[in-house]
Amino acid sequence: MTDESGIGVYLGLDVGKGEHHAVAVNRAGKKVFDKPLPNSEPRLRELFDKLRAKHGTVLMVVDQPASIGALPLAVARGAGCQVAYLPGLTMRRIADLYPGEAKTDARDAFVIADAARAMPHTLRAIDPADETVAELAMIAGFDDDLAGESTRIANRLRGLLTQIHPSLERVLGPRIQHPAVLRLLEQFGSPAQIRKAGRRRLVTLIRPKAPRMAERLVEDIFTALDEQTVVVPGTDAAALIVPSLASSLTSVLDQRKLLAARIEELLEAHPLSPVLISMPGIGVRIAARILIDIGDGSSFATAGHLAAYAGLAPVTRSSGSSIRGEHPSRRGNKQLKRAFYLAAFASLSQPESRAYYDRKRREGKHHVAALIALARRRIDVLFAMLRDGTFYQSPTPATA
């Protein structure tokens, strides 16, 4: 991973939000530095320069290369130091080899530094691809927050429409995130305002956003309006709230579009992106989630290990004669499980995936169980693709 022969000192950093704890050991394993270190560039640079001047090449190792460990890595590179990271689980296992049971920042930092010196094979390099994944993780996390916010606002909008005019909600609700519907609700927040605007004005308003369905949607809206003649209490208040919610939802969806464009740019810079995108059902956001959570898949010994991590491996439960069978796991990485599930659902347009899904349905599995089985099967294929660096290839008829 690094040229061990030229390293003069090994610096382990147990990173923290406000301050880190730094421990440096020389090639003989003797501590040459052991102090808390503020999370600021001047103090970090001062330490790196001092160690370089006295001991030569510095290898700085952290246990978290992203988030709170990003600044030390950037400063270390700028100061001419080599950098690496020790995975947290590996660090905890190595810590069991050292005497004492205390869990302190100083001890963790020493374990990181000494592991870098004595067990360099446990370290992982931090290359530009890892930095891309770190940026993807930050953007994807914000995108997940926005997705939750858009769902909350959409549900609030549908709830208000259901309260004041159920027939209108049945028309607009399923399309509540469509730009044409949001533009209409931003302009007219109540059934009376929509009726007063008239068909021609509504068609002119929403046609730029929905050229094909504008006239049909307006006709459906007026048909729904004719089904209710009474005014429900709270309609006037809803007329003030609905435009505000529609505007907020539009803003959130626009932000998600910008983030999707940036995620796509970052994916194009990652060498595994073409491999992931080549698999049917895997789009930009799902590929980003896979890279964030499993990287190149080298951390998993088999596809079964990856499936278990994603919570897609069935769990066998048996107790006497009363409890027997396999059940879906409730553990695992829920975000990754959702990504694999959505990818499997999106792949149903592919003949091979559809055939496997239909076979599971004929075996008696319901829709969700059949999709989970398909997602588990696709993990085997994806694991092999990541392991070998090959693109997806549709199976031959004989193989299918």
N, C-alpha and C positions, 0 to 999 in steps of 0.2 A: 504493500500500500504506500509506504514511504521509504526513503533511503535511510535505514537505521544507522548505517555506519557514520553518517555525517552529523547526527544529532548530538548536541552537547547537553541539553537539559529537556526534561519532560514536564510540561506544565498542565496539571489537571485543574479544571474549573468546574466546581459545582455551582451552576448558574442559579441566580435568584432574581426576583423582580427588582428589589432595591439595591442589593449588593450580591456579589459572588464571593465564594471562598476559593482562594487560589493556593495550591500546593505545588511546588516545583521540586523535582528530584533529579540528581545528576545520574550519570551512567552507572555509578556504583550503588545507586539506590538511596543515597543520603539526601535528606531534605535541605534545600538551599533557600526555600521561601515557604512561609506558612502563615498567611494573614487574610482577613476579609478584604474585599476589594470593591469599592463603589462601582456601580454600573454606569460609568461615564467614560467617554473617549480619552480625556487627558490622563486619567489615572491608569487606564488600561495601557495606553501607549507608553507611558512612563515605565511601567513594569516590563513590557516587552522589550523596550530599548535597553533597559538595565540588564536583563537576563542575556540578551544577545551580546552586549558588550563584554560581559564577564564569562559567559559559557559558550558562546558561538550559536550555532543553529538551534532554534527553539521549536519544539513540536507542542502545540497547544491542543488539548483534547477536551471536549465538552460532552455532556450526556444529553443535551438537548440542542440540536443544531438550528432549530427554528424558534420562533417567538422570542423568549427572553435570552436565548443564546445567539441571536442574530448579530447584535452589536459586537460582542467580543470576537466573533469570527471575522467580521468585516475589518475591525481594527487590527487584528492579528495579521490578516493578509496584507493590509496596508503597511504594516511594520516589517514585512518580509519574513514572517514566521510560517512554518508549515502548520496545517490544521487537519484535524480528524475528529471523529466522534465515536464514543463508545455507547452502543445501544443500552438503554436503561435496564432491560431484563438481563443482559450479559453482565452489566456492572453489578447487579444485585447478586448474581450467582458467584461472581468473583469475590465479592465482599465476604461471602461465607468462608472463604479460605483464609481470611485474616483474623487474628485473635480479637476477642471482644464482641459484644453484642450491641454496643452503643450505635445509635443512628444519628450522627451529627454531620453538619456540612463539612467540617474539617476532615473527618474520617472519609467521607464520600470523595472529597477532592483528592485525598491521598491515594485511595483505591484507584481512581481514574488515572492519576499520574503514574503509579507503580505498574498498573496493568499495561499502560502504553509502553513502559520500559521493558517489562518482563514478558508480556504476551502481546506483541504487536499484531499477531494474526487476528486478535479479537476486534481490532479497530476497523472502522469503515471510512473510506475516503469521502470527502465532500467535494463533489464536482459540480459544474454548472447545472447538470440535470437535477441535482438535489436542490439547488437554489430555485430552479424553476418549480419544483414540487412544493417548496416552501411558500413561494408566491401564490401558487395554485391553491394551497391549503387556506391561505388568508382570504383570497377572493371567493373561493367556493364556500367558506364559512359564512361570509357576508351574504352570498347569494342564497344560502340556506335560510338565513334570517329573513331575507326579503321574501323568499317563497312562503315562509310561515306568515309573514305580515300580509302578503297578498291574499292568502287563504282566509285569514281573519277578517280582512276588510270585505272580501267577496261574500263571506257568510253573513256578515253584518248587513250588507246591502240586500241580500236575498231575504234575510229575516224581516227587514223593514217592508220590503215589497209584499211579502207574504202577509204581513200584518194589515196593510192598508188595502191591498188589491191582489188576492191570490191568483186570479186569472192572468193578470199582467205578469206576475212572477213566473208562472208556468211558461210564458213566452220568452221573457228576458233572462230568467234565472240560469238556464243551461248555457246561455251565451254571455254571462255577466262579465267575463274578461275580454270579450271581443271589443276592439277599438270603436266600432260603430255604436255598440250599445252604451259604452261608457261616455262617448261624446253626446249621445242623446240624453243620458241621465245628468250629465253636467249642465246641460242647457235647460232641461225640464225635469223637475224633481217630483212632480205629482201627476196622477192620472188626469186631473183637470187641465193642467198646463200642457200635457201631451195632446189631449183632445183639442184644446184651443189652438195649438200650433197648426193643426191640419195635416192632411196626408202629403200634399205637395211640398210643404216646407220641411217636413221630416225626411222625405225622400232626398231632397236637395242637401240636407244636413249630413246624412249618413252615407250618401252614395260614394264620396271619396274614400271612405273607409271600408265600404262593402258594396262594390259596384254590382255584383251578381245577385245579392240577396236583398238589396235595399227595398225594392217595391214589395217583395213577398213578406219581408219582415214588418213593414209598415202595415200591410193588410192584416197580418196576424195580430199586431198590436191593437188595431181598432176593433177587430173581432173580439179580442179579450176585454177591451174597455166596454163594449156593448153588453157584456155578460153581467156587469155589476152596475146598479143604479144608485145604491146608497153610498153615503160618504162615511167611512169608518172614523171614529174619534182618533185623533193623533195624525190625521193626514196632513194638516197644515204644518205640524212640526216636522213631519217626515220630508216635506217639501224643502225645508231648510237643511236637513241633514244629508239627504240623498246626493245632491250635487257635490257637497264637500267630500263624501266618501268616494264618489266616482272619480273626483279629481285626484284624491290620494291614491286610489288604486291605479289610475293611469300613470302617476309618477313612479310608483313602485315597479310597475311592469316595464316602464322605460328604462329604469335603472338596471333591471335584470337583463334587458337587451344589451346595454353597454357592457355589463359584466360578461355576458356570453361572448361578445366579440373579443374581449381581452383574454378570456379563458381559451378561446380558439387560437389566438396568437401565441400564448404560452405553450399550448399543446403542440403547435407546429414546430416549436424549438426543441421539443423533447424527442429523443431518438425512438422511444417506444410508441409514440403517438400513431404512426401509420399501422403498426401491428394491431393496436387496440381498435382503431377506427375500421379496420378491414373486416371485423367481425360483425355480422348483421345484428342490428338492435342496439349497438353501442354508439352513442352520439357524443357530442362535446362534453356535456356535463357528466355523463356516466363515465367516460374515459378519464376525466379529471378526478373523479371520486376513486376510481380504481388505482390510478397512479399515486394519489395521496395516501391511500390506506395500505396498499401492498407493494407499490413500486414495481420492481422487475420480477417479483414473486420468489426471489432467491431465499427469502427468510422462511419459506415453507418447504418442507421435505417432499411432500406429495400434494397432489390435487385434493386429497381427502383432508389434509391439514388445512388447506386454504378454505375448503367448504365448511369445516368446523369453525374456523375463525369467523367466517361470514354468517354463521348460524343457519346454514343450509343443509348440514348433515343430519339425517334423521336420528332421533334418540330412541333406543330400545328400552322399553320399560316392562319388567316382568316381576310379578310377585305372586307366587303360588298359582292358583288356577283362576284368580279373579281379575288380575291385571296383566294383560299381554298385548304386545303390539309395538309398533313404531309410531312416534309422534314427532311433529316439527319441533326443532329446538327453539327455546325462548332466550337463548344466550347468543353470544357473538356480537359482531360489529353491526349494529342496526342500520347505519347509513349505507354500509357496503352491501348488506342483505337487500335493502330497498333498491340499490342500484342494479344488482344482478336480477332482481325480480322484474324491474321495469324493462331491463334489456331483454329478458326472456319474453315479456309481453310484446315488446316492439318487434321481436323476431318472428312472430306468428305468421307474418306475411311470407316468410321463407318456407318453401315446401318441406324441407327436412324438419324444421322446428314444428310446423303445423302437423306433420305426420306423427311425430313423437307425442305431441300434446294430445292429439285425437286418440292415439293408442292408450294413453293414460286415462283419458275420459272413459273409453270403452271398458277399461279395467275397473271402473267404479269410482275413480277419484273425482272429487268436485273441482271446480275451476281453479281455485287457489292452490290446492294440493298438486294439481297437474302442472301448473306454472312453476311451483317450487321444484318439482321433479325435473322439469325442463331446465331451470336455472342451474340445478346441481349438475346435470349432464353437460351443460355448456361450460361449467367451471373446468371440467377435465380438458376440454378443447382449449380454453383460454390459458390454462396452466402450461400446456404443451407449447402453445404459441409464444408465450413469454420466455419459457425455458430455451427454446430453440431459435427465437427471434424470427419466426416465420409468419407470413400472412395467412389469413383464414382461407381455406380451400373447401368448397362444397364437396361432400362425400360423393363418391361414384355411386351409381345405382346399385351395384353389387354390394358395396359397403353399407349403403343405407338399408 
